[in-house]
């Protein structure tokens, strides 16, 4: 099943997506309190057109899409998690995952322009898979943590490289306004295990710039969840951005960065294609 966030009934709701049809399910807080239960209802709605009509099904073109992430959620990103990406930046393979945070205020959805921050020559692309936590996880081992994922989506960790490199900490460069677009969430049963391999491709204005596979990940999603849970508890609706393959723009000669008017696409097997236009700095006024 696929899910999107929508503006509905005065707030953010999670809705099931079945082709062009949207079924509003529940406010995001209610959904993440019982994601598995709402999945059962979503499957029933998709299978029963008469019930779907009773539930006020909408056309996707009629809704305003928003991230289906709670404001209180933790968005934990993993840097240097593909062997080829670590190598292209001349980094050693890390002993532990390199983790950093994104604030939910930086998140967005497909087709929403991402502005280039002032002072930046452009934004860099980082196509990747985002994993959504479906239950509470506290001090669990890797085997137990494997079933904590509710689903996955496309993600583009658009990065302000100048700001990122000002200090050893990456927070500033990883939290530009509207620089974290997410695609629809696809339930884990439709995606499978990332260790089996999903192709991750990124295109800029139609030119392919990244083509990697999740089999190249250094740390698996269960290993990352287990490590995090030893320090702090993960809650339903938390997000883990699992890292990007090689092919980013800043390592190229000369560097290639995204500027206003560019279109960047992230296409991932079983998850679809996320499209993000790049806009002018003035678009930050919406934040």
C-alpha positions in Angstrom: 0.0 0.0 0.0 1.1 3.6 -0.6 0.5 6.6 1.6 0.8 10.4 1.3 0.3 13.3 3.7 -2.5 15.7 2.8 -4.0 19.0 4.1 -7.4 17.8 5.2 -10.1 18.8 7.6 -8.0 21.5 9.1 -4.8 19.5 9.6 -2.3 17.0 8.3 -3.8 13.6 7.5 -2.3 10.4 6.2 -4.2 9.1 3.2 -3.9 5.8 1.3 -3.0 6.2 -2.4 -4.5 3.8 -5.0 -3.5 5.1 -8.4 -5.1 8.5 -8.8 -7.5 7.9 -5.9 -6.8 9.2 -2.4 -8.5 7.8 0.7 -8.1 10.1 3.8 -7.5 7.7 6.7 -6.8 9.7 9.9 -4.9 12.7 11.3 -1.2 11.9 11.2 -1.0 11.6 15.0 -3.7 8.9 15.0 -2.2 7.1 12.0 1.2 6.8 13.6 -0.3 5.6 16.9 -1.5 2.5 15.1 0.1 2.3 11.6 -0.5 -1.4 11.2 -4.2 -1.1 12.1 -4.6 1.8 9.6 -2.9 -0.3 7.0 -5.6 -3.0 7.3 -8.3 -0.4 6.8 -6.4 1.1 3.8 -6.2 -2.3 2.1 -9.9 -2.8 2.7 -10.8 0.6 1.2 -8.7 -0.1 -1.9 -10.3 -3.4 -2.4 -13.9 -2.3 -1.9 -15.0 0.5 -4.2 -18.4 0.9 -2.6 -16.8 1.4 0.8 -14.2 3.8 -0.7 -17.1 5.9 -2.0 -18.6 6.0 1.5 -15.2 7.2 2.8 -15.2 10.3 0.6 -12.4 9.2 -1.8 -10.7 12.1 -3.5 -8.8 12.5 -6.7 -5.1 13.1 -6.1 -5.2 16.3 -8.2 -7.7 17.8 -5.7 -5.5 17.5 -2.6 -2.5 19.5 -1.3 0.2 17.0 -0.4 2.4 17.6 2.6 5.0 15.4 4.4 3.3 12.6 6.4 5.9 13.1 9.1 4.9 14.3 12.6 6.4 17.6 13.8 7.8 15.7 16.8 9.4 13.0 14.6 13.2 12.5 14.5 14.6 12.5 11.0 18.0 10.8 11.2 20.2 10.8 8.2 23.2 8.4 7.5 26.2 9.9 5.8 28.8 7.9 3.8 26.7 4.7 3.9 27.6 3.5 0.3 31.1 2.2 -0.3 31.4 3.9 -3.7 30.2 7.2 -2.2 32.7 7.1 0.6 35.4 6.3 -2.0 34.5 9.1 -4.3 35.0 11.6 -1.5 38.3 9.9 -0.4 36.8 8.9 3.0 37.7 5.7 4.7 34.8 3.2 5.3 33.5 4.2 8.7 33.4 1.8 11.6 30.0 3.1 12.7 27.3 4.9 10.9 27.8 8.7 10.4 24.5 10.1 11.8 23.1 13.6 11.6 19.7 15.1 12.0 17.2 17.0 9.9 14.5 19.1 11.4 11.0 18.3 10.1 10.7 21.9 9.0 13.1 21.3 6.2 11.0 18.5 4.7 8.8 18.8 1.6 7.1 16.7 -1.1 7.5 16.1 -4.8 6.9 18.9 -7.3 7.5 21.6 -4.6 10.4 23.9 -5.6 13.5 23.8 -3.4 15.2 27.2 -3.1 18.9 27.6 -3.4 20.0 29.3 -0.1 21.6 32.7 -0.3 25.4 32.5 -0.4 25.3 29.1 -2.1 26.4 28.5 -5.7 23.8 25.8 -5.8 22.4 22.7 -4.1 23.8 19.2 -4.4 21.7 16.2 -5.0 21.6 13.0 -2.9 19.0 10.5 -3.9 18.3 7.9 -1.3 15.8 5.6 0.4 14.0 6.8 3.5 12.8 4.2 6.1 9.8 4.9 8.4 9.7 3.4 11.9 6.3 1.7 12.6 6.7 0.8 16.3 8.6 1.8 19.4 12.2 0.6 19.4 14.3 0.6 22.5 17.6 -1.2 23.0 17.0 -3.9 20.4 19.4 -6.1 18.6 19.7 -6.2 14.9 17.5 -9.2 14.4 14.6 -7.9 16.5 14.9 -4.4 15.0 14.4 -5.7 11.4 10.6 -5.7 11.7 10.4 -2.1 13.1 10.2 -0.6 9.6 6.7 0.2 8.4 7.7 1.3 4.9 10.0 3.2 2.6 10.0 6.2 0.3 12.1 8.1 -2.1 14.1 11.0 -0.6 16.4 13.7 -1.8 18.8 15.0 0.8 19.5 18.3 -1.0 22.6 19.8 0.5 24.1 23.3 0.8 27.7 22.3 0.5 29.3 25.6 1.4 27.4 25.7 4.7 28.0 22.0 5.3 31.8 22.5 5.1 32.0 25.5 7.4 32.4 23.2 10.4 32.9 19.5 11.2 29.1 19.3 12.0 26.8 19.0 9.0 23.6 20.4 10.5 23.6 23.8 8.8 24.1 22.5 5.3 21.5 19.7 5.7 18.5 21.8 6.8 17.8 24.4 4.1 14.2 25.3 3.7 12.3 22.8 1.6 15.4 20.8 0.8 14.2 17.4 2.1 11.5 16.2 -0.4 9.9 12.9 0.2 7.9 10.7 -2.1 4.9 8.5 -1.2 5.5 6.0 1.5 5.3 2.4 0.3 4.6 -0.3 2.9 7.4 -2.8 3.7 5.5 -5.8 2.3 5.6 -4.2 -1.2 9.3 -3.3 -1.0 11.1 -6.2 0.8 14.5 -6.1 2.3 16.9 -3.4 1.0 19.7 -5.9 1.3 18.2 -7.7 -1.6 18.9 -4.7 -3.7 17.0 -1.7 -5.0 18.4 0.5 -7.8 18.8 4.1 -6.9 19.0 6.5 -9.8 19.2 10.3 -9.9 18.8 12.5 -13.0 19.4 16.2 -13.5 17.5 17.8 -16.4 17.2 14.2 -17.8 20.9 13.3 -17.5 21.6 10.4 -15.1 24.1 11.4 -12.4 23.7 8.6 -9.9 23.1 4.9 -10.4 23.7 2.8 -7.4 22.2 -0.2 -5.6 21.2 -0.6 -1.9 23.4 -3.8 -1.8 26.3 -1.3 -1.7 25.2 0.0 1.7 27.8 -0.4 4.4 25.3 -0.5 7.3 21.9 -2.2 6.9 18.7 -0.5 8.1 18.3 -3.1 10.9 21.9 -2.4 12.0 21.3 1.4 12.0 18.0 1.1 13.9 19.6 -1.2 16.5 22.6 1.2 17.0 20.3 4.2 17.5 18.0 2.4 19.8 20.8 1.7 22.3 21.0 5.5 22.9 17.5 6.8 22.4 14.1 5.3 21.8 12.7 5.4 18.3 9.0 6.1 17.9 6.4 5.4 15.2 6.8 8.0 12.5 10.5 8.6 13.0 12.4 8.5 9.7 15.9 7.2 8.8 17.4 8.5 5.5 19.7 5.6 4.6 22.4 7.4 2.6 23.2 8.1 -1.0 25.3 6.3 -3.6 28.2 7.8 -5.5 27.7 10.4 -8.2 27.1 13.6 -6.2 27.9 16.9 -7.7 30.6 18.5 -5.5 33.2 15.9 -6.2 33.1 16.4 -10.0 35.6 18.5 -12.0 34.3 21.1 -12.2 31.7 20.8 -9.4 28.1 20.5 -10.7 25.5 22.0 -8.5 21.7 22.5 -9.0 20.6 26.0 -9.8 17.2 27.7 -10.3 15.3 26.2 -13.2 16.9 22.7 -12.9 14.8 19.6 -12.4 16.2 16.7 -10.3 14.5 13.3 -10.2 15.2 10.4 -7.8 13.9 7.1 -9.2 14.1 4.0 -6.9 12.9 0.5 -7.7 9.4 -0.2 -6.2 9.2 3.3 -4.7 8.7 5.4 -7.8 10.1 8.7 -9.0 10.4 11.9 -6.9 10.6 15.1 -9.0 11.9 18.4 -7.5 12.3 21.7 -9.3 15.0 24.0 -8.0 14.0 27.6 -7.3 15.3 31.0 -6.5 16.3 32.0 -2.9 13.2 34.2 -2.7 11.1 31.1 -2.4 12.3 30.8 1.2 9.7 33.4 2.1 7.2 30.5 2.2 9.0 28.9 5.1 
